[in-house]
């Protein structure tokens, strides 16, 4: 197999990098291939290539070197580089985004518990304590402090549970002061951000209309 | 241009925060525009005493670090239309999150908009204290009729004499118990004032209602009949330049019948 293979399908052109080849080899072959292509085609419009790097993750520097080669040709450019692999760090990140995490510890005045993904909270948050996560928050514990879902800017997230004793509910950049907004009693309250970017309270039974995506993920 | 006053004591638990909240409220009741600044970073309380703790979105450290504008961090007390504001302290960091220059810059900014900027100083004489006095034009020193509080107040007076503020410091004697002063078991007002050599701004009697109202997030000055509330209102009037005579420290009245039963119980 050659170090770089050109393929075409209905989406456009793809350059497949052989994962066994050295990067130096790839660069040489790529330049050669593009040279030939430039000579063959008398195209006047831009052609974008997807670069498939298989099980090789290109470093920023290597990406730059590829860009450099493409920049030598007027009509060619990289659309994007698509590897088949991700780093362990990214994998953990993805896993965190996709799981519901359990938190049970007490969060006291001045403390902030920062989490990633969805959180099922079973503990006690005292006044002045803060639970903060990128995803949704489902509360079964006691909340007298602040809950922040969708940190820092995910307004499609929700907070579900008994919210009437909390100080504040925050979703993305929207903030509700519970004392003023008075959510209804009971453990089935849903806090969400509506189409007008205002934090509102509803009931769990209305989740299907409030946020269909979450409703379906919960198996409703 | 308003005036900035730091409320300090050295010792903890003598009523700095309660005094800040009540003097601020009393001034607002007189129609003055007041901003209370809580500099007790890490252990903030002023928001709780005023019943504004639920409304905190940004704090003074957010302002200093550029996450919020000063106007965004100010919390309006809705009970006093547009007269009383609070700049809350941060809770998730400590006193070193602020420098003296930063504290002074914020107070100077606030002085442009308010008649009074009252700075609630943390206990101690470390960085928090230095931050609190940095932007202050004057100081109110709070003490109680206890030797430990007076000793610490004396230390603070000494520190302020070394780095004098624009105006002279004043003294508030808080938590006065009439019967103990009458019995000579607690230091009396003249003795404390003379000992510290600081002009007396006012006295506040000890009263259970102070704790009760503070637990509800309502300053005691709103209770028109309460002697402690009156003490704070008098202090606010004196700050405004009025001449108000010092209130009498009344001994708890003992009725005729209770005196008689007292005789019998002795026997």
Interface residues (C-beta under 8 A of the other chain):
Chain A: X109 X110 X111 X112 X127 X128 X130 X167 X168 X175 X177 X178 X179
Chain B: X42 X43 X48 X53 X54 X55 X57 X91 X92
